[in-house]
Amino acid sequence: MKSARLVVAAALTALSVVAAPRIARAQGTATIDVPRDVPFPAAPLITVRASGFPGPPSARMIRLRLALDELFGLVLYDSTKAGDVATFSMIKLLPENRDIFVEAFVLDTNGIPIHRVFQLAGHTGPHLQLISPSALSGVTFLNRRPTFRWRSAVVTTPPGPWLYELSIIETATLVTRTFNVATDTVFTVPVDLEASTPYRWKVIARLFNGLAIDSAVAVGNSTFTIQPSDAVVKTLLYQNFPNPFPAPSSQSTCFWFDLKTSGKVELTIHDLRGHRVRTMIPGQLPGDLVAGRYGRASELDGTGCDPRLQWDGTADDGRVVPPGVYLLRFKADGVAETMKKILFRGQ
C-alpha cells in the first residue's frame, strides 16, 4: 500500500514539472499589468515588470503565457523578451467568451525561471456584436435611410484596427447592398431603401493587420422594414390629370394610384357602355405589384408622370377612340372597384 502511494506521488510530481518550469528561488518580485476592460480585450497589451533582482536588467528575461485553464494545459500565447520591463502584444485574437489566465516568469541569463506570478486576467466577450436594430421581432424604421450600430472587441494596433463591411439584404429576393464602413461602428445608409420591404442586415469585421481567420460576422436577429412618414397608408386611385385632355400642358393623361399592400392590380379604361377600350395593368405594368406609390415620374418627390401609366386616347389595337367620356376602373388590395371619369377631347 505504501509503495503504491509513493508511485502516485512521484507521478504527480512529474506532471507538475511538465506543466510549469521549475522555479529557482531568487530575491525580487514581478507584477503583471493587464487591461481593465470588461469584457477582456480580444488582443490585449500586457506589461510585466520585474524589480528587486540582483544584477543589471540585461541579466534577466521575462516570459509571458496566456491560457484557457489554470494548469496552462491550453496555452494561447507564449513569448519571451529581455529586460526587467517587457510589453507584449499579440496578432492572433483570443477566443470569445472565455476566462483568460496569465502567468509571467522572470528568467536568468540561462533561461532558468527564478520567479513566477500568476492571475486570472479577465473574461473575453464576443468579437462582434450588433446593437441596433436587434429586437427579436420585426423592427420598423420611420425613414428610408436608417442608422445601424454595433460594437467589437478591444484590440491593439496591430492586429487592429477593425475594418467593417455592412450588408443589407432583401429577404424576398436576396438582393444585397454592401457598404465599406472603415473603422466606424455607427453607419447611416446613404441611399433610400424601399418602403414596406423586409430586410436583414449583417456586419463583417476584419483586422487591418491581423489574420484572415480572425474575421468576425454578426447577423441581425430579425427583419426590419421601412415605414417612412410618406409611406402609403391607404389604397387609393387619384383623378387623372390633365382632365380633360389633350391639354396645352400634355397630349396625354396621367394615372396615379397608391397601393397599401402587395397584391393583384387591374387598371382598365372603358366606354360608357362598359366595353373595355384599353388595359393598362396588367400590361404596361405586371398584374402583381408590391405596396407603394405608382404613376409618379420621381419616387423621391412624388411628381411628374410615369410614361407607362399615360393614356394618349388609343385603344388596345392602336386606333384612336372617339371623343367623349370614358371610365377608369381600378381594382386592388381586395377593395371594391374604384372608377374615375376621363374626358377625352379627341385628336
N, C-alpha and C positions, 0 to 999 in steps of 0.2 A: 504494500500500500504506500509506504513511504517513498519507494523508488518511483512509483507512478506519479506522485506529486512532484518529485524532482524533475521528471521528464516534462510535465506540463509547464512548470515554472521556467524551465530552460527554453521551451518553445515560445512562451510569451515574451521572454527577454529578446529572443531572436527577432520576433515580429516588431518589437518597439525599435530595434536598431534599424530595420528596413524602413519603417515608417518615417523616421526622422534621424538626421545625422547626430552622431554622438557629440555631446557638448562638453568641451573642456572648460573648467571653471576659470573665470578671469574677472578682474576688477572692472567695473563700469556698468552702464545701463544703456538701453536703447528705447526709443519711442517711435510709434507709427502714427503718422498724421493722415487720416482718411477723410474724404469729403463727408460733410454732414447732410448732404442732400437726401431727401426722402421722396420717392424711393432712391436707392443707391444707384449711382451712375452706371450706365452700361459700359462706359470706357473711362474709368476714374484716373485721377492723378494722385499718386500716393508718395509721400515723402517719409523716409526713415532717417532718424538722427541718432548717432551713437556718441556717447560722452563718457569721460572718466576712465578711458582705457589708456594704459601706458604706451608711450611711444607716439610718433607722428601719425597723422591720418593716413599717410601713404602706406603705413604698415597694416592697414585693415581694408576689408571689403565688406559690402553689405549684400546679402541675398534676400530677395523677396519672393514669396509664393502666395498664390491665391487658390482656394479650393472650395468645393461644394460641401465638404464634411469636415468635422473637427479632427479626424485622423489623417486628413490630407491624402486620402486614397484616390480622390478625383481632382487632380491638380489642373487648374485652368491656366496658370501663368507662373513662370519661373525665370527669374533674371537676376544677374549679379553685377554690381557696379563697385568701383573703387572709391575709397574715402570714408569719412565719418558721416557725411550727409549725402544721400542719394535720392533722386526723384525718379519715379517710374511711371511710364505711360504705356498704353497697350493699343495695338491696332485692332485685334480681334475683340468683338463685343462679348461681354459676359452674358450668360443665359438669362432669360426672362423669368421673373417671379421666383427667385431662389435666394436662400441665405448664402452670403459670401464670407468665407473665413480667410483671414490674412495672418501670415507669420513672417517674421524677419529674423535673420541670423547675422550676427557680427562674426566675420571670419578673419583669421590671421593670414599672414602672407602665404602660408602653405595651403590655404583654403579650409582650414580646420575650424569648425564653429566654436566660438568662445562665449557666445551669449545668444539667447533666443527669447523673443517676445511674440505673443500670440493673442488674437482677439477676433470677435465677430465684427466684420466691417459694416454690414448692413444687409438689407433685403432689396433686390432689384425689382423693378416693375416691368410693364410691357415696353417693348422698344417703340411702339407707335400706338396711339390711342385717339380715336375720333371723339370730339367733344360735342359739336352741334352741327347739323341736327343728329340726334342719337336716340330718339324715342323708340320704344318697341313697336308702337303703332304708327300709322301714316302721319307724316308731317306736312303742313301746308305753309308755303311762303306767300306773303302778300305782295311780292314784287317779282318781276321777271329776271332779276339779277341777284340771286340770293348770296349770302355770305356763309362760308364754311370755316370751322375752327377745329384744330387738332393739336396734340402735343406729342413730343417724342422724348426718349430717354436722354439724359445729360451725357454728352461725350466731349472729350478733349479734341483739340485740333493739332496733329492728326489723332484719330482717324476722321474726325469731322471736318467741316460741318456737314449737317444733314442737308440734302437737296431733295425737294419734293415734286411729285407729279400728281395732279388731281384729275380724276376722270369722272365724268357724268354720263350715265348710261340710260337710254330709254329702255324701259323694261319690256315693252312690246316688240320693238324692232331690233334691240341691241345696238342701235346706232350710238356711237361713243364720241364725246368731245373730250379732248385731253389738253391740259394746260400745264406748262412748266412753271412752277411757283418759286423757284430758287430756294431761299432759306426761310421765307415767311411761313408762319403757321396759322395765318388768317388770310382768306382769299375771297374776293368778291368776283363772281363770274362776269367777264367783260362783254358778254353777248346776251341777248334776250332768249330765254327759254320759253317753250310753248306752254300755254296755259292748259290746265286740265289734262296734262300728260304725266303719267307716273315715271319717276326717275329713281335711280340708285346712284350712290357716289362711293368712291374709294380713293385712297391715297397710297402712293408708293413712296417710301423714303429710302434714299441711297446715301452712302457715305462718300464724300468727295475724295478722301484719301484712304478709304477702307477697302475691305474685301467684298466682292460681289455677293458672297454667301450671306453676308450680314444685312442685306436689304430687308426692309420690313414692309408688309402690306396690311392695310386695315380697310374693311368694307363696312358701310353703314348698315345698321340693324334693320332698317325698314325703308320703304319707298317714301318719296316726297313728291308733292305736286305743287304747281304754281297756281295761285288764285289771286291775281292782282286786282286792284281796285277797278280796272276796266274789264274784268272778266265777265263773260256772258252769264247773266242771271235769269234770262227768260228766252225761250224760243220765240222769234218774232220776225214777221215779214214786213219790211218797210214799203212805203209808197214809192213806186218807181219815179225816176226823175231823168231828164225833164219830162213833164206831162202837162199838156200834150206834146207830142214830138212828131216830126223833126222840129227843132227849135234853133234859134240863132247860135245857141251855145253848143249844140250837138245834133248830129243827124240820126242818132240812135238813143234809146232809153236804157237806163241802168237799173239793175235789180240788186238790192241789198237784203240780207237776212242774217239773223243770229241763231245759232244752234246751241242750246244749253248742254245737251248730252249727245254723245255719238250715236249714230243710227242711220236708218234709211231716209232718204230725202227725195221728194218729187217736186219739180218746178216746171209747170207747163202753161202754155198760152192757148186760150180757147176763144172761139167767136161766141156771139150771144146765143146761138142755138146749141152750144155745148160741144161743138165739133173741135177736136184738137187741131191746132194750127202749127204749133212749134213746141218741141220738147227741149228744154234747157238742161234739166237734170232728171234722169241720167243722160249724159251725152256730152255737154260741154264740161261737166264735172262728173265724177263717178257717183253712183247712187248711194254708196255708203260713205258718210263723211264723219270726221271727228268733230267734237264740240269746238266752237269758235265763231268768228265773225267772217262772213263771206260777202263778196261783191266789191270790197274796197280795193283800190289800187295799191294803197300803202297800209300795211299792217301796223306800222308804228304810230301814225297819226290818224288812221281811220278815215281817209279821204279818197277822192277820185273814184274811178270805176274799173273793175277787173274786166278786161275785154271778153273774157269767157262768159260773163253774165251781162252782156249788152244785147239788145234786140234792135235790129235795123228794119223791122217790118216785113221780113221774108218768112215764108213757111218752111217746113222741113225739106220740101222738094226744091227750094230755091226761088219760087215765084214770089212776087211782091203781092201782099194781101191788099184788099180794097180798104180805103179809108173807113174809119169807124171806131166803135168802142169794142175793146177786147177784154177778156178776163184773165188775170194772172192767178193761177191756182198753186198753192204751196201746201205740201203735206210733210210733216217731220216730227220726230220726238214723240210720236204716239198721240199728238194733239189733234183736235178737229181741223178740218181743211180750212185754210185761210184764202180769201180772194181779194184782189185789188183790181180796180178798173184802169185800163190803159186807153188813152185816146190817141189814135194814130191818124195823122193828117194826110197820109199818103205821100207818094213820091212823084 
